[in-house]
Amino acid sequence: MGSWQDPDRNNDSVGARPCIITIAVTGSMPRKRDNPAVPVTVSEQIESTHAAFEAGATVAHLHVRNDDETPSSDPAKFAKLLEGLPRHCPGLIVQFSTGGRSGKGSERGTMLSLEPDMASLATGSCNFPNMIYENPPALIRELAALMRKHCVKPEIEVFDLSLRRPTRQAPTCPVRVGGEERDAGRQGGAYLSGFGAPPSNADGHMDCGWHCGRHQLEVNRWALQLGGHCRTGLEDNVRWDRDMLAPSNAALVTRVAELCATVRRRLATVSEARALLALPPA
Ligand code: ZN
C-alpha cells in the first residue's frame, strides 16, 4: 500500500476507485432500547442486511445475539445467516465477527468452520471505555490459523494505531478458486478496519474501511477523499445526528452512498468488491 501522496494515488485515480461500503448490521452492544431499528433475531438481521445491500453495501459485518439480545457466538445462528443471506443478497461478502464481547477464548472462532468469506481479527489488546479488550497472542494465532485453514479472509480490526499493520499472525490469506487453494499473496493480505484517525495517520491505508462512533460520517468522508472504503451501520452508531436516531441500516448506507457521489466516487459492485479484496467470485 502506498502513501496517498503517491503519484498513482492522485485525485484522478482516487475518483476511479470504486468504494466498498461495509454494513455493520448489529454488533454486540446496541439494544432495541437504544434504537428499535437494531436487528436482533436472524430473520431481522437478514431483512436489514438485504435492505442495506439494495442501498449499496457489498460487505456485511455480522454478530449474532441470544433471544434476550445479549451477545452470542452460537454457530447455529451464524449458519442460518450464511444460509439466508446469499439467497436475498447474491454476491454479498459475508464477514463474521470473532470479537471478544461475543464469547470467550476459542469459542470466538467456532463459526469459522462455516467458511464465511471473511472474519474480523483483532491483532492486539487495548482498552475499551470500561474494560480491557483482551486478545492474547496465542488466541490471535489460533483464530488466524483457523482462518487460513478454512480460507476465511481476515479483516484486521484497528482499534488502536499500534494495531494498524497486518501482523505476523495474519500476513496473507489463502483463497479458494474453483476448489483449488491459492495463496493470495501480499495483495490478498488482510483488509483493515480502521476506527477513526486523522488523515495524516491514514496515509497509506487505502485498503481500509474507516469508521467510528459519533464521528463516523466525518471519517467516512476522509476515507472517500483518500481513496479508501467506508463502514457504517447500527453496530457503530445508533444515531443519525445529535437529535435523531438512525432510521435503519439501509438509511445509513444510503447516506454514505450519497457522500460517495459528492467526492465523485462510485460504489463498488459485488464483483468489484470481491476483486478488490482478492476474494473469489460469488
Ligand atoms: Zn463488530
Boltz pocket constraint, residues with backbone or C-beta under 6 A from the ligand:
constraints:
  - pocket:
      binder: B
      contacts: [[A, 24], [A, 27], [A, 28], [A, 61], [A, 63], [A, 97], [A, 99], [A, 235]]
      max_distance: 6.0
